[in-house]
Amino acid sequence: MNGDYKEARQGSRVVLRFQPSVALIEPGNLVDAVVIDRNARTPYTQQFNTSLQYELARNTTLQLGYAGSRGLKLFREVGINQARIASLRRPITNAVTGEAITDNTSENVSLRSPFQGVSTAGFALNESTAQSTYHSLQVTVQRQSSHGLQFSSAYTFSRSIDNASNPGGERIVTALWIAVAGWTPAASGAINSQPAEIAAFPTSTAPTILC
């Protein structure tokens, strides 16, 4: 990058500051960026399961199991420069122009945003505030037949709820949803329900030949 170094005094020290010869951001262009929250934490997941087996009849067993997981402090991108809602009773005063805005139009979206010169759609904060839950009921029936043949049938009912499905926070939550719509995980989360997963298959064990 082309530019010049200029002297600047900080107390008793003289430092050199680089002054670029061209503007880093062209006039009229909005800043797009995804920044990391300084309070971000390490995401983690809790997993738990239990099962119970009962003999229905001779050589026939029933197994009931539960498996679940919970993700905490997951990453997600939150739009932090969304346009605020203006009204006659609650006008928005632009910090740069001093204009009082009382209506909401597509033309004054940038004027109603908290940060001027920054995109309202492409400026996001990557936070570790997302969460996920998974619950499943697993039923398995096994029947041991003669000649080493075994029949097994399995049924799984599961449900997954989260507000950050992909790593890195690909699910974007706007500040408007949080402030106006009263965002909650149940209201905004992605729900994946799998009411029926059934599998049935036979297995066999080869006889052992003793010499």
TIRO-2110 file (N, C-alpha, C; in Angstrom, 1 decimal):
// TIRO-2110
0.9, -1.2, 0.0, N, 1, A
0.0, 0.0, 0.0, CA, 1, A
0.9, 1.2, 0.0, C, 1, A
0.5, 2.2, -0.8, N, 2, A
1.3, 3.4, -0.9, CA, 2, A
0.9, 4.4, 0.2, C, 2, A
1.9, 5.2, 0.7, N, 3, A
1.5, 6.2, 1.7, CA, 3, A
2.8, 6.8, 2.2, C, 3, A
2.6, 7.7, 3.2, N, 4, A
3.8, 8.4, 3.9, CA, 4, A
3.7, 8.2, 5.4, C, 4, A
4.8, 8.3, 6.0, N, 5, A
4.9, 8.2, 7.5, CA, 5, A
5.0, 9.7, 8.0, C, 5, A
4.2, 9.9, 9.0, N, 6, A
4.2, 11.3, 9.6, CA, 6, A
4.5, 11.2, 11.1, C, 6, A
5.2, 12.2, 11.6, N, 7, A
5.5, 12.2, 13.0, CA, 7, A
4.3, 12.7, 13.8, C, 7, A
4.2, 12.0, 14.9, N, 8, A
3.1, 12.4, 15.9, CA, 8, A
3.7, 12.3, 17.3, C, 8, A
3.4, 13.2, 18.1, N, 9, A
3.9, 13.3, 19.5, CA, 9, A
2.9, 12.7, 20.5, C, 9, A
3.4, 11.8, 21.3, N, 10, A
2.6, 11.3, 22.4, CA, 10, A
3.4, 11.5, 23.7, C, 10, A
3.0, 12.6, 24.4, N, 11, A
3.7, 13.0, 25.6, CA, 11, A
5.2, 13.4, 25.2, C, 11, A
6.1, 12.7, 25.8, N, 12, A
7.5, 13.0, 25.5, CA, 12, A
8.1, 12.2, 24.3, C, 12, A
7.2, 11.3, 23.7, N, 13, A
7.7, 10.4, 22.7, CA, 13, A
7.2, 10.9, 21.3, C, 13, A
8.0, 10.6, 20.3, N, 14, A
7.7, 10.9, 19.0, CA, 14, A
7.5, 9.6, 18.2, C, 14, A
6.4, 9.4, 17.6, N, 15, A
6.1, 8.1, 16.9, CA, 15, A
5.8, 8.4, 15.5, C, 15, A
6.0, 7.4, 14.6, N, 16, A
5.7, 7.5, 13.2, CA, 16, A
4.4, 6.8, 12.9, C, 16, A
3.5, 7.5, 12.3, N, 17, A
2.2, 7.0, 11.9, CA, 17, A
2.1, 6.9, 10.4, C, 17, A
1.6, 5.8, 9.9, N, 18, A
1.5, 5.6, 8.5, CA, 18, A
0.2, 6.2, 8.0, C, 18, A
0.3, 7.1, 7.0, N, 19, A
-0.9, 7.7, 6.4, CA, 19, A
-1.0, 7.2, 5.0, C, 19, A
-2.0, 6.3, 4.7, N, 20, A
-2.2, 5.8, 3.3, CA, 20, A
-2.5, 6.9, 2.3, C, 20, A
-2.1, 6.8, 1.1, N, 21, A
-2.3, 7.8, 0.1, CA, 21, A
-3.7, 7.6, -0.5, C, 21, A
-4.3, 6.5, -0.3, N, 22, A
-5.7, 6.3, -0.9, CA, 22, A
-6.6, 5.9, 0.3, C, 22, A
-7.9, 6.1, 0.1, N, 23, A
-8.8, 5.8, 1.2, CA, 23, A
-9.0, 4.3, 1.3, C, 23, A
-9.0, 3.8, 2.5, N, 24, A
-9.2, 2.4, 2.7, CA, 24, A
-10.6, 1.9, 2.3, C, 24, A
-11.6, 2.8, 2.5, N, 25, A
-12.9, 2.5, 2.1, CA, 25, A
-13.4, 3.6, 1.2, C, 25, A
-13.8, 3.2, 0.0, N, 26, A
-14.3, 4.1, -1.0, CA, 26, A
-15.6, 4.8, -0.5, C, 26, A
-15.7, 6.1, -0.7, N, 27, A
-16.9, 6.8, -0.3, CA, 27, A
-18.2, 6.2, -0.9, C, 27, A
-19.2, 6.1, -0.1, N, 28, A
-20.5, 5.5, -0.6, CA, 28, A
-20.6, 4.0, -0.4, C, 28, A
-19.5, 3.3, 0.0, N, 29, A
-19.5, 1.9, 0.3, CA, 29, A
-19.7, 1.7, 1.8, C, 29, A
-20.5, 0.7, 2.1, N, 30, A
-20.7, 0.3, 3.5, CA, 30, A
-19.8, -0.8, 3.9, C, 30, A
-19.5, -0.7, 5.2, N, 31, A
-18.5, -1.7, 5.8, CA, 31, A
-19.3, -3.0, 6.1, C, 31, A
-18.8, -4.1, 5.5, N, 32, A
-19.3, -5.5, 5.8, CA, 32, A
-18.2, -6.2, 6.6, C, 32, A
-18.6, -6.9, 7.7, N, 33, A
-17.6, -7.6, 8.5, CA, 33, A
-18.4, -8.5, 9.4, C, 33, A
-17.7, -9.6, 9.8, N, 34, A
-18.1, -10.5, 10.9, CA, 34, A
-17.0, -10.5, 11.9, C, 34, A
-17.3, -9.9, 13.1, N, 35, A
-16.3, -9.8, 14.1, CA, 35, A
-16.6, -10.7, 15.3, C, 35, A
-15.5, -11.1, 16.0, N, 36, A
-15.6, -12.0, 17.1, CA, 36, A
-15.9, -11.3, 18.4, C, 36, A
-16.9, -11.8, 19.2, N, 37, A
-17.2, -11.2, 20.5, CA, 37, A
-16.0, -11.4, 21.4, C, 37, A
-15.6, -10.3, 22.1, N, 38, A
-14.5, -10.3, 23.0, CA, 38, A
-14.8, -11.2, 24.2, C, 38, A
-16.1, -11.4, 24.5, N, 39, A
-16.6, -12.3, 25.6, CA, 39, A
-16.9, -13.7, 25.2, C, 39, A
-16.4, -14.1, 24.0, N, 40, A
-16.7, -15.4, 23.5, CA, 40, A
-16.1, -16.5, 24.4, C, 40, A
-16.8, -17.6, 24.6, N, 41, A
-16.4, -18.7, 25.4, CA, 41, A
-16.3, -20.0, 24.6, C, 41, A
-15.7, -21.0, 25.1, N, 42, A
-15.5, -22.2, 24.4, CA, 42, A
-16.7, -23.1, 24.4, C, 42, A
-17.3, -23.4, 23.2, N, 43, A
-18.5, -24.2, 23.2, CA, 43, A
-18.2, -25.6, 23.8, C, 43, A
-19.3, -26.2, 24.4, N, 44, A
-19.1, -27.6, 24.8, CA, 44, A
-20.5, -28.3, 24.8, C, 44, A
-20.4, -29.7, 24.8, N, 45, A
-21.6, -30.5, 24.7, CA, 45, A
-21.7, -31.5, 25.8, C, 45, A
-22.9, -31.7, 26.3, N, 46, A
-23.1, -32.7, 27.3, CA, 46, A
-23.9, -33.8, 26.7, C, 46, A
-23.5, -35.1, 27.0, N, 47, A
-24.2, -36.2, 26.4, CA, 47, A
-24.6, -37.2, 27.5, C, 47, A
-25.8, -37.8, 27.4, N, 48, A
-26.2, -38.7, 28.5, CA, 48, A
-27.1, -39.7, 27.9, C, 48, A
-27.1, -40.9, 28.5, N, 49, A
-28.0, -42.0, 27.9, CA, 49, A
-28.2, -43.0, 29.1, C, 49, A
-29.2, -43.8, 28.9, N, 50, A
-29.6, -44.9, 29.8, CA, 50, A
-30.4, -45.9, 29.1, C, 50, A
-30.4, -47.1, 29.6, N, 51, A
-31.2, -48.2, 28.9, CA, 51, A
-31.7, -49.2, 29.9, C, 51, A
-32.7, -49.9, 29.6, N, 52, A
-33.3, -51.0, 30.4, CA, 52, A
-33.7, -52.1, 29.5, C, 52, A
-33.3, -53.3, 29.9, N, 53, A
-33.5, -54.5, 29.1, CA, 53, A
-34.4, -55.5, 29.9, C, 53, A
-35.4, -56.0, 29.2, N, 54, A
-36.4, -56.9, 29.9, CA, 54, A
-36.7, -58.1, 29.0, C, 54, A
-36.7, -59.3, 29.6, N, 55, A
-37.0, -60.5, 28.8, CA, 55, A
-38.5, -60.7, 28.7, C, 55, A
-39.0, -60.6, 27.5, N, 56, A
-40.4, -60.8, 27.3, CA, 56, A
-40.8, -62.2, 27.3, C, 56, A
-40.0, -63.0, 26.7, N, 57, A
-40.3, -64.5, 26.6, CA, 57, A
-38.9, -65.2, 26.4, C, 57, A
-38.9, -66.5, 26.4, N, 58, A
-37.7, -67.2, 26.2, CA, 58, A
-37.0, -66.8, 24.9, C, 58, A
-35.8, -66.3, 24.9, N, 59, A
-35.0, -65.9, 23.8, CA, 59, A
-35.5, -64.7, 23.1, C, 59, A
-36.4, -63.9, 23.8, N, 60, A
-36.9, -62.6, 23.3, CA, 60, A
-36.7, -61.5, 24.3, C, 60, A
-36.0, -60.5, 23.9, N, 61, A
-35.7, -59.4, 24.9, CA, 61, A
-36.2, -58.1, 24.3, C, 61, A
-36.6, -57.2, 25.2, N, 62, A
-37.0, -55.8, 24.8, CA, 62, A
-36.1, -54.9, 25.5, C, 62, A
-35.5, -53.9, 24.8, N, 63, A
-34.6, -52.9, 25.3, CA, 63, A
-35.2, -51.5, 25.1, C, 63, A
-35.3, -50.8, 26.1, N, 64, A
-35.8, -49.4, 26.1, CA, 64, A
-34.6, -48.5, 26.4, C, 64, A
-34.3, -47.5, 25.6, N, 65, A
-33.2, -46.6, 25.8, CA, 65, A
-33.5, -45.2, 25.6, C, 65, A
-32.8, -44.3, 26.3, N, 66, A
-32.9, -42.9, 26.1, CA, 66, A
-31.5, -42.3, 25.8, C, 66, A
-31.3, -41.5, 24.8, N, 67, A
-30.1, -40.8, 24.5, CA, 67, A
-30.4, -39.4, 24.2, C, 67, A
-29.6, -38.5, 24.8, N, 68, A
-29.8, -37.1, 24.6, CA, 68, A
-28.5, -36.3, 24.7, C, 68, A
-28.5, -35.1, 24.3, N, 69, A
-27.3, -34.2, 24.3, CA, 69, A
-27.8, -32.8, 24.4, C, 69, A
-26.9, -32.0, 24.9, N, 70, A
-27.1, -30.5, 25.1, CA, 70, A
-25.9, -29.8, 24.8, C, 70, A
-26.0, -28.8, 23.8, N, 71, A
-24.9, -28.0, 23.5, CA, 71, A
-25.0, -26.6, 24.1, C, 71, A
-24.0, -26.1, 24.6, N, 72, A
-24.0, -24.8, 25.3, CA, 72, A
-22.9, -23.9, 24.8, C, 72, A
-23.1, -22.6, 24.8, N, 73, A
-22.1, -21.6, 24.3, CA, 73, A
-21.7, -21.9, 22.9, C, 73, A
-22.6, -22.3, 22.0, N, 74, A
-22.3, -22.5, 20.6, CA, 74, A
-22.2, -21.2, 19.9, C, 74, A
-21.5, -21.2, 18.8, N, 75, A
-21.3, -20.0, 18.0, CA, 75, A
-22.5, -19.7, 17.1, C, 75, A
-22.8, -18.4, 17.0, N, 76, A
-23.8, -18.0, 16.0, CA, 76, A
-23.5, -16.5, 15.7, C, 76, A
-23.9, -16.1, 14.5, N, 77, A
-23.8, -14.7, 14.1, CA, 77, A
-25.0, -13.9, 14.4, C, 77, A
-24.9, -12.8, 15.0, N, 78, A
-26.0, -11.9, 15.4, CA, 78, A
-25.8, -10.6, 14.7, C, 78, A
-26.8, -10.1, 13.9, N, 79, A
-26.7, -8.8, 13.3, CA, 79, A
-26.9, -7.7, 14.3, C, 79, A
-25.9, -6.9, 14.4, N, 80, A
-25.9, -5.9, 15.5, CA, 80, A
-26.1, -4.5, 15.0, C, 80, A
-26.3, -4.3, 13.7, N, 81, A
-26.6, -3.0, 13.1, CA, 81, A
-27.9, -3.0, 12.4, C, 81, A
-28.9, -3.7, 12.9, N, 82, A
-30.2, -3.7, 12.3, CA, 82, A
-30.9, -2.3, 12.6, C, 82, A
-31.7, -1.9, 11.6, N, 83, A
-32.4, -0.6, 11.7, CA, 83, A
-33.4, -0.7, 12.8, C, 83, A
-33.5, 0.3, 13.6, N, 84, A
-34.4, 0.4, 14.7, CA, 84, A
-35.8, 0.8, 14.2, C, 84, A
-36.8, 0.6, 15.0, N, 85, A
-38.2, 0.9, 14.6, CA, 85, A
-38.5, 2.3, 15.2, C, 85, A
-38.9, 3.2, 14.3, N, 86, A
-39.2, 4.6, 14.7, CA, 86, A
-40.8, 4.8, 14.7, C, 86, A
-41.2, 5.7, 15.5, N, 87, A
-42.6, 6.1, 15.6, CA, 87, A
-42.8, 7.6, 16.0, C, 87, A
-44.0, 8.1, 16.0, N, 88, A
-44.2, 9.5, 16.4, CA, 88, A
-43.9, 9.6, 17.9, C, 88, A
-44.3, 8.6, 18.7, N, 89, A
-44.1, 8.7, 20.1, CA, 89, A
-42.7, 8.4, 20.5, C, 89, A
-42.0, 7.6, 19.7, N, 90, A
-40.6, 7.3, 20.0, CA, 90, A
-39.7, 7.5, 18.7, C, 90, A
-39.4, 8.7, 18.4, N, 91, A
-38.6, 9.0, 17.2, CA, 91, A
-37.1, 8.6, 17.5, C, 91, A
-36.5, 8.4, 16.4, N, 92, A
-35.0, 8.1, 16.4, CA, 92, A
-34.2, 9.3, 15.9, C, 92, A
-33.3, 9.7, 16.7, N, 93, A
-32.5, 10.9, 16.4, CA, 93, A
-31.2, 10.3, 15.8, C, 93, A
-30.8, 10.7, 14.6, N, 94, A
-29.6, 10.3, 14.0, CA, 94, A
-28.4, 11.0, 14.6, C, 94, A
-27.4, 10.2, 15.1, N, 95, A
-26.3, 10.8, 15.8, CA, 95, A
-25.4, 11.7, 15.0, C, 95, A
-25.4, 11.5, 13.7, N, 96, A
-24.6, 12.2, 12.7, CA, 96, A
-25.3, 13.5, 12.2, C, 96, A
-26.5, 13.3, 11.7, N, 97, A
-27.2, 14.4, 11.1, CA, 97, A
-28.1, 15.2, 12.1, C, 97, A
-28.4, 14.6, 13.2, N, 98, A
-29.3, 15.2, 14.1, CA, 98, A
-30.8, 15.1, 13.7, C, 98, A
-31.1, 14.4, 12.6, N, 99, A
-32.4, 14.4, 12.1, CA, 99, A
-33.3, 13.4, 13.0, C, 99, A
-34.5, 13.9, 13.3, N, 100, A
-35.5, 13.1, 14.1, CA, 100, A
-36.3, 12.3, 13.1, C, 100, A
-36.2, 11.0, 13.1, N, 101, A
-36.9, 10.1, 12.2, CA, 101, A
-38.2, 9.5, 12.9, C, 101, A
-39.3, 9.6, 12.3, N, 102, A
-40.6, 9.1, 12.9, CA, 102, A
-41.3, 8.1, 12.0, C, 102, A
-40.7, 7.8, 10.9, N, 103, A
-41.4, 6.8, 10.0, CA, 103, A
-40.3, 5.7, 9.6, C, 103, A
-40.8, 4.6, 9.1, N, 104, A
-39.9, 3.5, 8.7, CA, 104, A
-40.0, 3.2, 7.2, C, 104, A
-39.0, 3.6, 6.5, N, 105, A
-39.0, 3.3, 5.0, CA, 105, A
-37.7, 2.7, 4.6, C, 105, A
-37.7, 2.1, 3.4, N, 106, A
-36.5, 1.5, 2.9, CA, 106, A
-35.4, 2.6, 2.6, C, 106, A
-35.8, 3.8, 2.4, N, 107, A
-34.8, 4.9, 2.1, CA, 107, A
-34.1, 5.3, 3.4, C, 107, A
-34.7, 5.2, 4.6, N, 108, A
-34.0, 5.7, 5.8, CA, 108, A
-33.5, 4.5, 6.7, C, 108, A
-33.4, 3.3, 6.1, N, 109, A
-32.9, 2.2, 6.9, CA, 109, A
-31.5, 2.5, 7.5, C, 109, A
-30.6, 3.0, 6.7, N, 110, A
-29.2, 3.2, 7.2, CA, 110, A
-29.2, 4.4, 8.2, C, 110, A
-30.2, 5.3, 8.1, N, 111, A
-30.2, 6.4, 9.1, CA, 111, A
-30.8, 5.9, 10.4, C, 111, A
-31.5, 4.9, 10.4, N, 112, A
-32.1, 4.3, 11.6, CA, 112, A
-31.2, 3.3, 12.3, C, 112, A
-30.1, 2.9, 11.6, N, 113, A
-29.2, 1.9, 12.2, CA, 113, A
-28.3, 2.5, 13.3, C, 113, A
-27.8, 1.8, 14.2, N, 114, A
-27.0, 2.3, 15.3, CA, 114, A
-25.6, 2.9, 14.8, C, 114, A
-25.0, 2.1, 13.8, N, 115, A
-23.7, 2.5, 13.3, CA, 115, A
-23.8, 3.1, 11.9, C, 115, A
-23.4, 4.3, 11.7, N, 116, A
-23.5, 4.9, 10.4, CA, 116, A
-22.3, 4.5, 9.5, C, 116, A
-22.6, 4.3, 8.2, N, 117, A
-21.5, 3.9, 7.3, CA, 117, A
-21.2, 2.4, 7.4, C, 117, A
-22.0, 1.6, 8.1, N, 118, A
-21.9, 0.2, 8.3, CA, 118, A
-23.1, -0.5, 7.7, C, 118, A
-22.9, -1.6, 7.0, N, 119, A
-24.0, -2.3, 6.4, CA, 119, A
-25.0, -2.8, 7.5, C, 119, A
-26.3, -2.7, 7.2, N, 120, A
-27.3, -3.2, 8.1, CA, 120, A
-27.5, -4.7, 8.0, C, 120, A
-27.0, -5.3, 6.9, N, 121, A
-27.3, -6.8, 6.7, CA, 121, A
-26.0, -7.6, 6.8, C, 121, A
-24.8, -7.0, 6.5, N, 122, A
-23.6, -7.7, 6.4, CA, 122, A
-22.6, -7.4, 7.5, C, 122, A
-23.1, -6.8, 8.6, N, 123, A
-22.2, -6.6, 9.8, CA, 123, A
-22.8, -7.4, 10.9, C, 123, A
-22.0, -8.4, 11.4, N, 124, A
-22.5, -9.3, 12.4, CA, 124, A
-21.4, -9.5, 13.4, C, 124, A
-21.9, -10.0, 14.6, N, 125, A
-21.0, -10.3, 15.7, CA, 125, A
-21.2, -11.8, 16.0, C, 125, A
-20.0, -12.5, 16.0, N, 126, A
-20.0, -14.0, 16.2, CA, 126, A
-19.9, -14.2, 17.7, C, 126, A
-21.1, -14.6, 18.3, N, 127, A
-21.2, -14.8, 19.7, CA, 127, A
-21.2, -16.3, 20.1, C, 127, A
-20.9, -16.6, 21.3, N, 128, A
-21.0, -17.9, 21.8, CA, 128, A
-22.2, -18.0, 22.7, C, 128, A
-23.4, -17.7, 22.2, N, 129, A
-24.6, -17.6, 23.0, CA, 129, A
-25.7, -18.6, 22.5, C, 129, A
-25.4, -19.5, 21.5, N, 130, A
-26.4, -20.4, 21.0, CA, 130, A
-26.4, -21.7, 21.9, C, 130, A
-27.5, -22.4, 21.7, N, 131, A
-27.6, -23.7, 22.4, CA, 131, A
-28.4, -24.7, 21.6, C, 131, A
-28.3, -25.9, 21.9, N, 132, A
-29.0, -27.0, 21.2, CA, 132, A
-29.4, -28.1, 22.2, C, 132, A
-30.5, -28.8, 21.9, N, 133, A
-30.9, -30.0, 22.7, CA, 133, A
-31.3, -31.1, 21.7, C, 133, A
-31.1, -32.3, 22.2, N, 134, A
-31.5, -33.5, 21.4, CA, 134, A
-32.0, -34.5, 22.4, C, 134, A
-33.1, -35.1, 22.1, N, 135, A
-33.8, -36.2, 22.9, CA, 135, A
-34.2, -37.3, 21.9, C, 135, A
-34.0, -38.5, 22.4, N, 136, A
-34.4, -39.7, 21.6, CA, 136, A
-34.8, -40.8, 22.5, C, 136, A
-35.9, -41.5, 22.0, N, 137, A
-36.4, -42.8, 22.6, CA, 137, A
-36.1, -43.9, 21.7, C, 137, A
-35.4, -44.9, 22.2, N, 138, A
-34.9, -46.0, 21.3, CA, 138, A
-35.5, -47.3, 21.9, C, 138, A
-36.2, -48.1, 21.0, N, 139, A
-36.8, -49.3, 21.4, CA, 139, A
-36.2, -50.4, 20.5, C, 139, A
-35.8, -51.5, 21.1, N, 140, A
-35.2, -52.6, 20.3, CA, 140, A
-35.7, -53.9, 20.8, C, 140, A
-36.2, -54.8, 19.9, N, 141, A
-36.7, -56.1, 20.2, CA, 141, A
-35.8, -57.1, 19.5, C, 141, A
-35.3, -58.1, 20.3, N, 142, A
-34.4, -59.1, 19.7, CA, 142, A
-34.9, -60.5, 20.0, C, 142, A
-34.9, -61.3, 19.0, N, 143, A
-35.3, -62.7, 19.1, CA, 143, A
-34.2, -63.7, 18.6, C, 143, A
-33.8, -64.5, 19.6, N, 144, A
-32.8, -65.5, 19.3, CA, 144, A
-33.4, -66.8, 18.8, C, 144, A
-33.2, -67.1, 17.6, N, 145, A
-33.8, -68.4, 17.0, CA, 145, A
-32.7, -69.5, 17.1, C, 145, A
-33.1, -70.6, 16.5, N, 146, A
-32.2, -71.7, 16.5, CA, 146, A
-31.2, -71.6, 15.4, C, 146, A
-30.1, -72.4, 15.5, N, 147, A
-29.1, -72.4, 14.5, CA, 147, A
-28.3, -71.1, 14.4, C, 147, A
-28.3, -70.4, 15.5, N, 148, A
-27.5, -69.1, 15.6, CA, 148, A
-28.1, -68.0, 14.8, C, 148, A
-29.4, -68.0, 14.5, N, 149, A
-30.1, -67.0, 13.7, CA, 149, A
-30.8, -66.0, 14.7, C, 149, A
-30.6, -64.7, 14.5, N, 150, A
-31.1, -63.7, 15.4, CA, 150, A
-31.8, -62.7, 14.6, C, 150, A
-33.1, -62.3, 15.1, N, 151, A
-33.9, -61.3, 14.5, CA, 151, A
-33.9, -60.0, 15.4, C, 151, A
-33.7, -58.9, 14.8, N, 152, A
-33.7, -57.6, 15.6, CA, 152, A
-34.5, -56.6, 14.9, C, 152, A
-35.4, -55.9, 15.7, N, 153, A
-36.1, -54.7, 15.2, CA, 153, A
-35.9, -53.5, 16.1, C, 153, A
-35.7, -52.4, 15.5, N, 154, A
-35.4, -51.2, 16.3, CA, 154, A
-36.3, -50.0, 15.8, C, 154, A
-36.7, -49.2, 16.8, N, 155, A
-37.5, -48.0, 16.5, CA, 155, A
-36.9, -46.9, 17.3, C, 155, A
-36.8, -45.7, 16.6, N, 156, A
-36.2, -44.5, 17.3, CA, 156, A
-37.1, -43.3, 17.0, C, 156, A
-37.5, -42.6, 18.1, N, 157, A
-38.2, -41.4, 18.0, CA, 157, A
-37.3, -40.3, 18.6, C, 157, A
-37.0, -39.3, 17.8, N, 158, A
-36.0, -38.3, 18.2, CA, 158, A
-36.5, -36.9, 17.8, C, 158, A
-35.9, -35.9, 18.6, N, 159, A
-36.2, -34.5, 18.3, CA, 159, A
-35.0, -33.7, 18.6, C, 159, A
-34.7, -32.7, 17.7, N, 160, A
-33.5, -31.9, 17.9, CA, 160, A
-34.0, -30.4, 17.7, C, 160, A
-33.6, -29.6, 18.7, N, 161, A
-33.9, -28.1, 18.7, CA, 161, A
-32.6, -27.3, 18.9, C, 161, A
-32.4, -26.4, 18.0, N, 162, A
-31.2, -25.5, 18.2, CA, 162, A
-31.4, -24.2, 17.5, C, 162, A
-30.5, -23.3, 17.8, N, 163, A
-30.6, -21.9, 17.1, CA, 163, A
-29.2, -21.6, 16.5, C, 163, A
-28.4, -22.7, 16.3, N, 164, A
-27.1, -22.5, 15.5, CA, 164, A
-26.8, -23.9, 15.0, C, 164, A
-27.3, -24.2, 13.8, N, 165, A
-27.2, -25.6, 13.4, CA, 165, A
-25.8, -25.9, 12.9, C, 165, A
-25.1, -24.9, 12.3, N, 166, A
-23.8, -25.2, 11.7, CA, 166, A
-22.7, -24.6, 12.5, C, 166, A
-21.4, -25.1, 12.4, N, 167, A
-20.3, -24.6, 13.1, CA, 167, A
-20.0, -23.2, 12.6, C, 167, A
-19.6, -22.3, 13.5, N, 168, A
-19.3, -20.9, 13.1, CA, 168, A
-20.4, -20.0, 13.1, C, 168, A
-21.6, -20.5, 13.6, N, 169, A
-22.8, -19.6, 13.7, CA, 169, A
-23.4, -19.2, 12.3, C, 169, A
-23.6, -20.2, 11.5, N, 170, A
-24.2, -19.9, 10.2, CA, 170, A
-25.7, -19.4, 10.3, C, 170, A
-26.3, -19.7, 11.4, N, 171, A
-27.7, -19.2, 11.6, CA, 171, A
-27.6, -17.8, 12.1, C, 171, A
-28.0, -16.8, 11.3, N, 172, A
-27.9, -15.4, 11.7, CA, 172, A
-29.2, -15.0, 12.4, C, 172, A
-29.1, -14.4, 13.6, N, 173, A
-30.2, -13.9, 14.3, CA, 173, A
-30.0, -12.4, 14.4, C, 173, A
-31.0, -11.7, 13.9, N, 174, A
-30.9, -10.2, 13.8, CA, 174, A
-31.3, -9.6, 15.2, C, 174, A
-30.8, -8.5, 15.4, N, 175, A
-31.1, -7.8, 16.7, CA, 175, A
-32.6, -7.4, 16.8, C, 175, A
-33.2, -7.2, 15.6, N, 176, A
-34.6, -6.8, 15.5, CA, 176, A
-35.4, -8.0, 16.1, C, 176, A
-35.1, -9.2, 15.8, N, 177, A
-35.8, -10.4, 16.3, CA, 177, A
-35.8, -10.4, 17.8, C, 177, A
-34.6, -10.1, 18.4, N, 178, A
-34.4, -10.1, 19.8, CA, 178, A
-35.1, -9.0, 20.5, C, 178, A
-35.1, -7.8, 20.0, N, 179, A
-35.6, -6.6, 20.6, CA, 179, A
-37.1, -6.5, 20.5, C, 179, A
-37.6, -6.8, 19.3, N, 180, A
-39.0, -6.6, 19.0, CA, 180, A
-39.8, -7.9, 19.1, C, 180, A
-39.4, -9.0, 18.5, N, 181, A
-40.1, -10.2, 18.5, CA, 181, A
-40.0, -11.0, 19.8, C, 181, A
-39.1, -10.6, 20.7, N, 182, A
-38.9, -11.4, 21.9, CA, 182, A
-38.4, -12.7, 21.7, C, 182, A
-37.2, -12.8, 21.1, N, 183, A
-36.6, -14.1, 20.7, CA, 183, A
-36.4, -15.0, 21.8, C, 183, A
-36.8, -16.3, 21.6, N, 184, A
-36.5, -17.4, 22.5, CA, 184, A
-36.0, -18.6, 21.7, C, 184, A
-35.3, -19.5, 22.3, N, 185, A
-34.9, -20.7, 21.6, CA, 185, A
-36.0, -21.4, 21.0, C, 185, A
-37.2, -21.5, 21.7, N, 186, A
-38.3, -22.3, 21.2, CA, 186, A
-39.0, -21.5, 20.0, C, 186, A
-38.9, -20.2, 20.0, N, 187, A
-39.6, -19.4, 19.0, CA, 187, A
-38.8, -19.3, 17.7, C, 187, A
-37.5, -19.3, 17.9, N, 188, A
-36.6, -19.0, 16.7, CA, 188, A
-35.7, -20.2, 16.3, C, 188, A
-35.8, -21.3, 17.1, N, 189, A
-34.9, -22.4, 16.9, CA, 189, A
-35.3, -23.3, 15.7, C, 189, A
-34.3, -23.9, 15.2, N, 190, A
-34.7, -24.9, 14.1, CA, 190, A
-35.0, -26.2, 14.8, C, 190, A
-36.2, -26.7, 14.4, N, 191, A
-36.7, -28.0, 15.0, CA, 191, A
-36.7, -29.1, 14.0, C, 191, A
-36.0, -30.1, 14.3, N, 192, A
-35.9, -31.3, 13.5, CA, 192, A
-36.5, -32.5, 14.2, C, 192, A
-37.6, -32.9, 13.7, N, 193, A
-38.3, -34.1, 14.4, CA, 193, A
-38.3, -35.3, 13.5, C, 193, A
-37.9, -36.4, 14.1, N, 194, A
-37.9, -37.7, 13.3, CA, 194, A
-38.8, -38.6, 14.1, C, 194, A
-40.1, -38.7, 13.7, N, 195, A
-41.0, -39.4, 14.5, CA, 195, A
-40.9, -40.9, 14.4, C, 195, A
-40.3, -41.4, 13.3, N, 196, A
-40.3, -42.9, 13.1, CA, 196, A
-39.0, -43.3, 12.3, C, 196, A
-38.2, -44.0, 13.0, N, 197, A
-37.1, -44.7, 12.3, CA, 197, A
-37.1, -46.1, 12.7, C, 197, A
-37.5, -47.0, 11.8, N, 198, A
-37.7, -48.4, 12.1, CA, 198, A
-36.7, -49.2, 11.2, C, 198, A
-36.0, -50.1, 11.9, N, 199, A
-35.1, -51.0, 11.2, CA, 199, A
-35.3, -52.4, 11.7, C, 199, A
-35.4, -53.4, 10.8, N, 200, A
-35.5, -54.8, 11.1, CA, 200, A
-34.5, -55.6, 10.2, C, 200, A
-33.8, -56.5, 10.9, N, 201, A
-32.8, -57.2, 10.1, CA, 201, A
-32.5, -58.5, 10.8, C, 201, A
-32.2, -59.6, 10.1, N, 202, A
-31.7, -60.8, 10.7, CA, 202, A
-30.2, -60.9, 10.8, C, 202, A
-29.7, -61.5, 11.7, N, 203, A
-28.3, -61.8, 11.8, CA, 203, A
-28.0, -63.3, 12.1, C, 203, A
-26.9, -63.8, 11.7, N, 204, A
-26.6, -65.2, 12.0, CA, 204, A
-25.2, -65.3, 12.4, C, 204, A
-24.9, -66.4, 13.2, N, 205, A
-23.6, -66.7, 13.6, CA, 205, A
-23.1, -68.0, 13.0, C, 205, A
-22.0, -67.9, 12.4, N, 206, A
-21.5, -69.2, 11.8, CA, 206, A
-21.1, -70.2, 12.8, C, 206, A
-21.4, -71.5, 12.6, N, 207, A
-21.1, -72.5, 13.5, CA, 207, A
-19.6, -72.7, 13.7, C, 207, A
-19.3, -73.0, 14.9, N, 208, A
-17.8, -73.2, 15.2, CA, 208, A
-17.5, -74.7, 15.1, C, 208, A
-16.5, -75.0, 14.3, N, 209, A
-16.1, -76.4, 14.0, CA, 209, A
-14.8, -76.7, 14.8, C, 209, A
-15.0, -77.7, 15.7, N, 210, A
-13.9, -78.1, 16.5, CA, 210, A
-13.1, -79.3, 15.9, C, 210, A
-11.9, -79.2, 15.8, N, 211, A
-11.1, -80.3, 15.2, CA, 211, A
-10.4, -81.1, 16.3, C, 211, A
END
